[in-house]
Amino acid sequence: MKAQLQKKEKTKQKMEKLKIKEAIIVEGRDDTIAVNRAVDGLTIETHGFGIKKETWQLIEKACNQQGIIIFTDPDYSGEEIRRRITAKFPEAGQAFLPRAQATKKGDIGIENAEPEDILEALKKARCTVRDGENIFSEADLFQAGLTGREDSRQRRENLGRILGIGYGNGRALLNKLNKFSISREDFAEAVKELGE
């Protein structure tokens, strides 16, 4: 009887997964398994840097039909793959996972993350849609303590987690703030959450 109740509870949890309409671009099979534990959605695996022609065509088809979210590992390789895909599909959504949430026994990857962390990252996915005038400047970062302080690196990491835009040095963070749809209000609220 107890086993049946546990099975029913697991089935209910699976049914309640958030459905993601966009195709989620990940690096490999283990990432797909981790994402599928967290959400109900289609994944496309790049299998590292050597993205095959067929995979590019599949990504393009998904982008045109349902949209895509790039969700690569928070390491150098993952960021390079993200750059390559973003260059071809600048309208892609971007989901980021902090390194701490994607690291297990020294291994960094989406496959190491807890389902709730993956879900949160995908909920916060941002699109690079802003063109034209930049609304954030280096002065904004300095005033918020995101540059120029001993703890600025940690503050940038925490701000990236709060806003769902990932970590970046000062220049990279400024670029993300201006390219993603981050409002002044969202920024101020996230900085307030950081505290002094």
Stockholm file with secondary structure:
# STOCKHOLM 1.0

chainA/1-196         MKAQLQKKEKTKQKMEKLKIKEAIIVEGRDDTIAVNRAVDGLTIETHGFGIKKETWQLIEKACNQQGIIIFTDPDYSGEEIRRRITAKFPEAGQAFLPRAQATKKGDIGIENAEPEDILEALKKARCTVRDGENIFSEADLFQAGLTGREDSRQRRENLGRILGIGYGNGRALLNKLNKFSISREDFAEAVKELGE
#=GR chainA/1-196 SS CHHHHHHHHHHHHHHTSEECCSEEEESSHHHHHHHHHHEECCEEECCSSCCCHHHHHHHHHHHHHTCEEECCCSSHHHHHHHHHHHHHCTTCEECCCCGGGGEETTEESGGGSCHHHHHHHHHTCEEBCCCSSCCCCHHHHHHTTSSSSTTHHHHHHHHHHHHTSCCCCHHHHHHHHHHBTCCHHHHHHHHHHHCC
#=GC SS_cons         CHHHHHHHHHHHHHHTSEECCSEEEESSHHHHHHHHHHEECCEEECCSSCCCHHHHHHHHHHHHHTCEEECCCSSHHHHHHHHHHHHHCTTCEECCCCGGGGEETTEESGGGSCHHHHHHHHHTCEEBCCCSSCCCCHHHHHHTTSSSSTTHHHHHHHHHHHHTSCCCCHHHHHHHHHHBTCCHHHHHHHHHHHCC
//
